[in-house]
Amino acid sequence: MANRGRTTIILLLVFGGLLAVSLLINVSRRNQAVFSVTATPDIELFPQVQPEAITRMTISDSLSGQQVTWTRGSGGWQAVDATGHSVTVDLTKVARMIQILATLRYNRLLEESNVAQFGLTGNGRAVIEFDAGAKTPYRLRIGDPSPYGDLTYVQRDTDPSIYLVSGPVLNLVLGALPGASPTP
């Protein structure tokens, strides 16, 4: 009889412990930052940009400090690093970058004021600027990859919204930096 009483008490304690853990998990989920996620059909980030209109691109990698600027001149594309030294131009990569930037699509939009959790404080991981006939250059700040790694958080120009774009596609652009090894 005493064993039954002990077994009942142990089972009640285990049940009470599981109940307490589930309540703690539920409370912690409620206290997490709430942000609005809008699923959208794939929409271009820069719908007014045509690939042939892009005349200058700059990629600045905040982590490595590398910066390369590609400029289209009368003799074709030329590139210089942050110190003004010439960099070899891979025309295949330049063509790919232009096409990607002009047609880069997002599939989710976040309305969130705390950009730090997405790696977008300061200049983020990297900044891409390009000219395409507008009075001011287009600017894209690159943040962290999403938890699954297939999407990357970005911000466009001064827009406070956070967009999710294809990580592998964006890494093709970032991989154009000399010696860069884009993350998968």
C-alpha positions in Angstrom: 0.0 0.0 0.0 2.8 2.4 0.8 4.4 1.7 -2.6 1.1 2.7 -4.3 1.1 6.0 -2.4 4.7 6.7 -3.4 4.0 5.8 -7.0 0.9 8.1 -7.0 2.9 11.0 -5.5 5.8 10.5 -8.0 3.3 10.4 -10.9 1.6 13.6 -9.6 5.0 15.3 -9.3 6.1 14.3 -12.8 2.7 15.5 -14.2 3.0 18.8 -12.3 6.5 19.3 -13.6 5.4 18.7 -17.2 2.6 21.1 -16.7 4.9 23.8 -15.3 7.4 23.3 -18.2 4.6 23.6 -20.8 3.3 26.8 -19.1 6.8 28.3 -19.1 7.2 27.6 -22.8 3.8 29.1 -23.6 4.6 32.3 -21.6 8.0 32.7 -23.2 6.5 32.4 -26.7 4.0 35.2 -25.8 6.8 37.5 -24.7 8.8 37.1 -27.9 8.9 40.1 -30.3 5.9 40.2 -32.4 6.3 41.3 -36.0 4.1 41.3 -39.0 4.9 39.0 -41.8 3.2 39.4 -45.1 3.5 36.6 -47.6 3.5 38.0 -51.1 3.8 36.5 -54.6 7.4 37.0 -55.8 7.7 40.8 -56.5 10.7 42.6 -57.8 12.6 44.8 -55.3 13.5 47.3 -58.0 10.7 47.0 -60.6 11.6 50.1 -62.5 15.2 49.0 -63.1 16.2 47.6 -66.5 19.5 45.6 -66.7 20.8 47.7 -69.6 20.3 50.9 -67.5 22.8 49.9 -64.8 26.0 51.8 -65.3 27.7 51.5 -61.9 27.7 48.9 -59.0 29.4 48.9 -55.7 29.5 46.0 -53.3 30.9 46.7 -49.8 31.4 43.7 -47.5 31.1 44.9 -43.9 32.7 41.8 -42.5 35.8 41.7 -44.6 36.1 45.4 -45.3 36.3 44.7 -49.1 34.7 47.0 -51.5 34.7 46.9 -55.3 33.1 49.4 -57.7 32.2 48.3 -61.3 31.7 51.1 -63.8 30.5 50.9 -67.4 32.5 53.2 -69.7 33.0 53.5 -73.4 35.5 50.7 -73.3 33.3 48.3 -71.3 33.2 47.4 -67.6 36.1 48.4 -65.3 36.5 47.8 -61.6 38.4 49.3 -58.8 38.8 48.4 -55.1 38.3 50.8 -52.2 41.8 52.2 -52.6 41.3 52.9 -56.3 43.5 50.0 -57.6 42.3 48.2 -60.7 40.5 44.9 -60.2 40.1 42.2 -62.9 36.7 42.2 -64.4 34.9 38.9 -65.0 32.3 39.9 -67.6 30.3 36.7 -66.9 29.9 37.7 -63.2 29.1 41.3 -64.1 26.4 40.2 -66.5 25.0 37.9 -63.9 25.1 40.6 -61.2 23.3 43.1 -63.4 20.6 40.6 -64.3 20.1 39.6 -60.6 19.9 43.2 -59.3 17.4 44.2 -61.9 15.2 41.2 -61.4 15.8 40.4 -57.6 12.5 39.3 -56.1 11.2 39.1 -52.6 8.6 36.7 -51.3 8.0 38.0 -47.8 7.8 41.4 -46.2 8.3 42.1 -42.5 7.2 45.2 -40.7 9.6 45.4 -37.8 11.5 48.2 -36.1 14.2 46.1 -34.4 16.4 45.4 -37.3 19.3 44.1 -35.2 17.7 40.6 -34.9 17.9 40.4 -38.7 21.6 41.5 -39.0 20.6 44.9 -40.5 22.1 47.3 -38.0 24.6 49.8 -39.4 25.4 48.6 -42.9 24.4 44.9 -42.2 26.6 42.2 -43.6 27.1 44.0 -46.9 25.8 46.9 -49.0 25.1 46.9 -52.7 24.6 50.2 -54.5 24.0 50.7 -58.2 23.1 53.5 -60.6 20.4 52.9 -63.2 19.5 56.3 -64.6 17.8 57.6 -61.4 18.9 60.8 -59.6 20.0 58.8 -56.6 21.6 55.4 -56.6 19.6 52.3 -55.5 20.8 50.8 -52.2 20.3 47.3 -50.8 21.5 46.4 -47.3 22.1 42.7 -46.8 21.4 41.1 -43.4 21.6 37.6 -42.0 20.3 34.5 -43.6 16.9 33.3 -42.3 16.9 30.4 -39.8 16.5 27.9 -42.7 19.2 29.5 -44.7 17.3 29.6 -48.0 16.3 33.3 -47.6 18.2 36.4 -46.6 16.9 39.6 -44.9 17.5 42.8 -46.8 16.4 46.4 -46.7 15.9 48.6 -49.7 17.2 52.2 -49.7 15.6 54.0 -46.7 12.5 51.8 -46.6 12.1 50.5 -43.1 10.5 47.3 -44.3 12.5 44.1 -44.2 12.3 41.9 -47.3 13.2 38.2 -47.6 15.0 37.3 -50.8 16.6 34.2 -52.1 19.9 33.6 -50.3 21.6 31.6 -53.0 20.7 34.1 -55.6 22.0 37.0 -53.5 25.2 35.1 -52.8 25.9 35.0 -56.5 26.2 38.8 -56.4 28.2 38.9 -53.2 30.5 36.2 -54.6 31.7 38.6 -57.2 34.0 40.2 -54.7 37.6 39.1 -55.3 38.4 36.1 -53.1 34.9 36.0 -51.8 33.5 32.7 -50.8 29.7 33.1 -50.6 27.9 31.3 -47.9 25.4 28.7 -49.1 
